[in-house]
Amino acid sequence: MDEKSIVIYFSRADENYSVGYIEKGNTEVIAEYIKELSGADLFKVERKEPYPKDYQSCIEESKQEQLENKRPELKEYLEDISSYKVVYIGSPIYWGTMPNPMFTQLEKLNWSGKIIRVFTTHEGSGLANVVNDIKKICQGATILDDSLAIYGHNVLNSKDKVSEWLTRKR
């Protein structure tokens, strides 16, 4: 945790928990735990045109993006990660992998020399194909084998689990 780090994540706006006065998605809750516990910077990947708020409509639209191998336009792009050594990559699981906006963002970056730690939120899919997909995209990076999968319904009770993961010997 001594290296400069960033969390790049996608979180669905409607998988919400009310934390204080702010509505947060499952993956965002975990990303913020990582920031709090490690000092990492945060970058939230967001589609320019948000997914529908209704869960079924959202995942159907995501499925269609995957079938067509689309790379949706984002609200904002992270252009450079050269100042970071460790990159935490997090997302929910949609149809066995990350939502396509994550592919849009990750494919734009230079991964040479980076250390990647992967985390997901899910309701039974664990890591699914996320680690394999990240290995394909993030050429030149070292992807650590200690990925973290958190059940979405447990995110608010998982801060200790995230802390243990962050401090685990790599």
SELUM-10813 format. One record per atom (N, C-alpha, C, O): residue in three letters; x, y, z. Coordinates in steps of 0.2 Angstrom, whole numbers, plus 5000, padded with zeros to 4 digits. Layout:
<pts>
ALAXYZ;...
</pts>
This chain:
<pts>
MET500449945000;MET500050005000;MET500450065000;MET500250125001;ASP501150064999;ASP501550114999;ASP501550154992;ASP501750214992;GLU501450114987;GLU501450134980;GLU500850184979;GLU500250174982;LYS500850234975;LYS500350274973;LYS499850234969;LYS499950194965;SER499150234971;SER498650194968;SER498050234966;SER497850284969;ILE497650194962;ILE497050224960;ILE496550164959;ILE496750104958;VAL495850184960;VAL495350134959;VAL494950154953;VAL494650214953;ILE494950114948;ILE494550124942;ILE493950074943;ILE494050014943;TYR493350104943;TYR492750064944;TYR492150084941;TYR492050144939;PHE491650034940;PHE490950054937;PHE490550034943;PHE490649974946;SER490050074944;SER489450054949;SER488850074946;SER488750134944;ARG488350024946;ARG487650044944;ARG487350084949;ARG487250074955;ALA487050144946;ALA486750194950;ALA486150164954;ALA485950194959;ASP485850114952;ASP485250094955;ASP485250034959;ASP484750004962;GLU485950004961;GLU486049954965;GLU486149984972;GLU486649964976;ASN485750034974;ASN485850084979;ASN485750064986;ASN485350024988;TYR486250094990;TYR486150094997;TYR486150164999;TYR486550204996;SER485750185004;SER485850255007;SER486350255012;SER486250225017;VAL486850295010;VAL487450305015;VAL487450375017;VAL487650415012;GLY487250395022;GLY487150465024;GLY486550485019;GLY486050465019;TYR486750545016;TYR486250575011;TYR486450555004;TYR486150584999;ILE486850505003;ILE487150494996;ILE486950424994;ILE487050374998;GLU486650414988;GLU486450344986;GLU487050324982;GLU487350354978;LYS487250254984;LYS487850224981;LYS487750154979;LYS487350124982;GLY488050134973;GLY488050074971;GLY488450024975;GLY488950054978;ASN488349964974;ASN488749914978;ASN489549924977;ASN489949924981;THR489749924970;THR490449924969;THR490749994971;THR491349994973;GLU490350044971;GLU490550114973;GLU490750114981;GLU491150144983;VAL490350074985;VAL490450064992;VAL491150034993;VAL491450054997;ILE491249984989;ILE491849944990;ILE492449994988;ILE492949994991;ALA492350024982;ALA492950074980;ALA493050124985;ALA493650144986;GLU492550154988;GLU492650204993;GLU492950175000;GLU493350205003;TYR492850115001;TYR493250075007;TYR493950075005;TYR494350085009;ILE494150054999;ILE494850054997;ILE495150114997;ILE495750124999;LYS494850174995;LYS495050234995;LYS495250255003;LYS495750275004;GLU494750245007;GLU494850265014;GLU495350225017;GLU495750255021;LEU495450165016;LEU495950115019;LEU496650125016;LEU497150105020;SER496650135010;SER497350135006;SER497550205004;SER498150215003;GLY497150255004;GLY497350325001;GLY497350324994;GLY497550374991;ALA497050274990;ALA497050274983;ALA496550334980;ALA496050354984;ASP496750354974;ASP496250394971;ASP495750354968;ASP495750294968;LEU495150394966;LEU494550354963;LEU494450384956;LEU494550444955;PHE494250344952;PHE493950364945;PHE493350314944;PHE493450254943;LYS492850344943;LYS492150314942;LYS492050314934;LYS491950364931;VAL491950254931;VAL491850244924;VAL491050254924;VAL490650214927;GLU490850304919;GLU490150314918;GLU489950314911;GLU490350354907;ARG489450284909;ARG489250294902;ARG488950364901;ARG488650394905;LYS489050384895;LYS488850454893;LYS488050454894;LYS487750494896;GLU487750404891;GLU487050384891;GLU486950334897;GLU487050274895;PRO486750354903;PRO486650304908;PRO486250244906;PRO485750244902;TYR486350184909;TYR485950124909;TYR485250144912;TYR485250194916;PRO484750114909;PRO484050124913;PRO484150104920;PRO484550064922;LYS483750144924;LYS483750134931;LYS483450064933;LYS483650034938;ASP482950044929;ASP482649974930;ASP483149924929;ASP483449914924;TYR483249874934;TYR483749824934;TYR483749784928;TYR484249774924;GLN483149754926;GLN483049704921;GLN483149744914;GLN483549714910;SER482949804913;SER483149844907;SER483849854907;SER484149854901;CYS484149874912;CYS484849884912;CYS485249824910;CYS485749834906;ILE485149764913;ILE485549704911;ILE485349684904;ILE485849654901;GLU484749694902;GLU484649674895;GLU485049724890;GLU485249694885;GLU485049784891;GLU485449834887;GLU486149814887;GLU486549814882;SER486449794893;SER487149774894;SER487249714890;SER487749704887;LYS486749664890;LYS486849604886;LYS486949614879;LYS487349584876;GLN486549664877;GLN486549684869;GLN487149714868;GLN487449694862;GLU487449754872;GLU488149784871;GLU488649724870;GLU489049734866;GLN488649674875;GLN489149624875;GLN489049584868;GLN489549564865;LEU488449564866;LEU488349524860;LEU488549564854;LEU488849534849;GLU488549634854;GLU488749674848;GLU489449694849;GLU489749734845;ASN489749674855;ASN490449704856;ASN490549774856;ASN491049804853;LYS490049814858;LYS490049884858;LYS490449914864;LYS490549884869;ARG490749974862;ARG491150014867;ARG490750074868;ARG490850124864;PRO490350084873;PRO489950144874;PRO490350204876;PRO490850194879;GLU490150264873;GLU490450324875;GLU490350334882;GLU489850324886;LEU490950364885;LEU490950384892;LEU490850454894;LEU490950494889;LYS490550474900;LYS490550544902;LYS491150574902;LYS491250634900;GLU491650534904;GLU492350564905;GLU492850504904;GLU492650444906;TYR493450524902;TYR493950464901;TYR494550484905;TYR494750534906;LEU494850424908;LEU495450434912;LEU495950424906;LEU495950364903;GLU496350474905;GLU496850464899;GLU497550444901;GLU497850414897;ASP497750444907;ASP498450434909;ASP498450404916;ASP498150434921;ILE498750344917;ILE498850314924;ILE499650314925;ILE499850274929;SER500050344921;SER500750334922;SER501050354929;SER501550324931;SER500650394933;SER500950414940;SER500750364945;SER500950364951;TYR500350304943;TYR500150254948;TYR500550194947;TYR500650174941;LYS500650164952;LYS500950094952;LYS500450034953;LYS500449984949;VAL499950044957;VAL499449994959;VAL498750024956;VAL498650084957;VAL498449984953;VAL497750004950;VAL497249944952;VAL497349884951;TYR496749964956;TYR496249924958;TYR495649934953;TYR495449984951;ILE495449874950;ILE494949874945;ILE494349844948;ILE494349784950;GLY493749874948;GLY493149844951;GLY492549854947;GLY492449914944;SER492149804947;SER491449814944;SER490949764946;SER491149714949;PRO490349774945;PRO489849724946;PRO489949674940;PRO490249684935;ILE489649614941;ILE489649564936;ILE488949564932;ILE488449564934;TYR489049574925;TYR488449574920;TYR488649524915;TYR489149534912;TRP488249474915;TRP488249424910;TRP488949394910;TRP489249384904;GLY489249384916;GLY489849344916;GLY490549384916;GLY491049354916;THR490449454915;THR491049494915;THR490849564917;THR490349574920;MET491349604916;MET491249684918;MET490749714913;MET490649684907;PRO490349764915;PRO489949804910;PRO490449834904;PRO490949844906;ASN490149834898;ASN490549864893;ASN490849934894;ASN491449944891;PRO490649974898;PRO490950034899;PRO491650024902;PRO492150064901;MET491749974906;MET492449964908;MET492849944903;MET493449964903;PHE492649904898;PHE493049884892;PHE493249954889;PHE493849964887;THR492849994888;THR492950064884;THR493550094888;THR493950114884;GLN493450104894;GLN494050134898;GLN494650104898;GLN495150124897;LEU494650034900;LEU495250004901;LEU495649994895;LEU496249994895;GLU495349984889;GLU495649974883;GLU496050044880;GLU496450034876;LYS495950094883;LYS496250164882;LYS496950174885;LYS497250224884;LEU497050134890;LEU497650144895;LEU498250104893;LEU498250054891;ASN498850134895;ASN499450094895;ASN499550064901;ASN499650094906;TRP499649994901;TRP499649954907;TRP500349934909;TRP500449904914;SER500849954905;SER501549934906;SER501749944913;SER501750004915;GLY502049894917;GLY502349904923;GLY501849914929;GLY502049924935;LYS501149914928;LYS500649924933;LYS500549854937;LYS500649804934;ILE500349864943;ILE500149804947;ILE499349814948;ILE499149864950;ILE498949764946;ILE498249764946;ILE497949714951;ILE498149654951;ARG497549744955;ARG497149704960;ARG496349714958;ARG496149764957;VAL496049654957;VAL495349654954;VAL494849644960;VAL495049604965;PHE494349674960;PHE493749664964;PHE493149664961;PHE493049704956;THR492649624963;THR491949624960;THR491449624965;THR491549604971;THR490849654963;THR490249644967;THR489749594963;THR489749604957;HIS489349554967;HIS488949504963;HIS488449474968;HIS488449494974;GLU488049434965;GLU487549404969;GLU487549324967;GLU487049294968;GLY488149304966;GLY488249234965;GLY488749214960;GLY488949154959;SER488949264956;SER489449254950;SER490149254952;SER490649234948;GLY490349274958;GLY491049284961;GLY491449324956;GLY491249384955;LEU491949304953;LEU492349344949;LEU492149334942;LEU492349374937;ALA491849284940;ALA491549264933;ALA492249264929;ALA492749234931;ASN492149294923;ASN492749304918;ASN493149364919;ASN493549384914;VAL493049404924;VAL493349474924;VAL494049464924;VAL494349504921;VAL494349424928;VAL495149424929;VAL495349404922;VAL495849434919;ASN495149354918;ASN495349334912;ASN495249394907;ASN495749404903;ASP494749424907;ASP494649484902;ASP495149544904;ASP495349574899;ILE495249554910;ILE495749604912;ILE496449584910;ILE496849624907;LYS496649514910;LYS497249494908;LYS497349504900;LYS497849524898;LYS496749504896;LYS496849514889;LYS496949584888;LYS497249604883;ILE496549624891;ILE496549704890;ILE497249734893;ILE497549774889;CYS497449714898;CYS497949754902;CYS498649724901;CYS499049704906;GLN498849724895;GLN499449694893;GLN500049734896;GLN500049794896;GLY500549694898;GLY501149734902;GLY501049744909;GLY501549764912;ALA500449724912;ALA500349734919;ALA500449664922;ALA500349614919;THR500549674929;THR500549614933;THR499849604937;THR499649654941;ILE499449554935;ILE498749554938;ILE498849504944;ILE499049444943;LEU498749524950;LEU498849484956;LEU498349434956;LEU497749444954;ASP498449374959;ASP498049314960;ASP497649324966;ASP497349274968;ASP497549374969;ASP497149384976;ASP496549424975;ASP496449464979;SER496149414969;SER495549454968;SER495049444973;SER495049394977;LEU494649494974;LEU494149494979;LEU493449494976;LEU493349544972;ALA493049454978;ALA492349454976;ALA491849464982;ALA491949424987;ILE491449514982;ILE490949524988;ILE490249524985;ILE490049554980;TYR489849484989;TYR489149484988;TYR488849554989;TYR488949584993;GLY488449574984;GLY488149644984;GLY487749654990;GLY487749704993;HIS487349604992;HIS486949614998;HIS487449615005;HIS487149635010;ASN488049605004;ASN488549615010;ASN488949675010;ASN489349675014;VAL488949715005;VAL489449765004;VAL489449815011;VAL490049835013;LEU488949825014;LEU488949875019;LEU489249845026;LEU489449875030;ASN489349775025;ASN489649745031;ASN490349715029;ASN490549665032;SER490649735024;SER491249705021;SER491849745022;SER492449735019;LYS491849805026;LYS492449845026;LYS493049805029;LYS493649815027;ASP492949765034;ASP493449725037;ASP493749675032;ASP494349665032;LYS493349645028;LYS493549595023;LYS494049635018;LYS494549615015;VAL493849695016;VAL494249735011;VAL494849755014;VAL495349755011;SER494849775021;SER495449795024;SER495949735025;SER496549745023;GLU495649675026;GLU496149615026;GLU496449605019;GLU497049585019;TRP496049605014;TRP496249595007;TRP496849645005;TRP497349635002;LEU496749715007;LEU497249765006;LEU497849755009;LEU498449765006;THR497849725015;THR498449715019;THR498749645018;THR499349625021;ARG498449605014;ARG498749535013;ARG499349535009;ARG499449575005;LYS499849495011;LYS500449495008;LYS500349475001;LYS499949424999;ARG500749504996;ARG500649494989;ARG501249464986;ARG501349444980;
</pts>
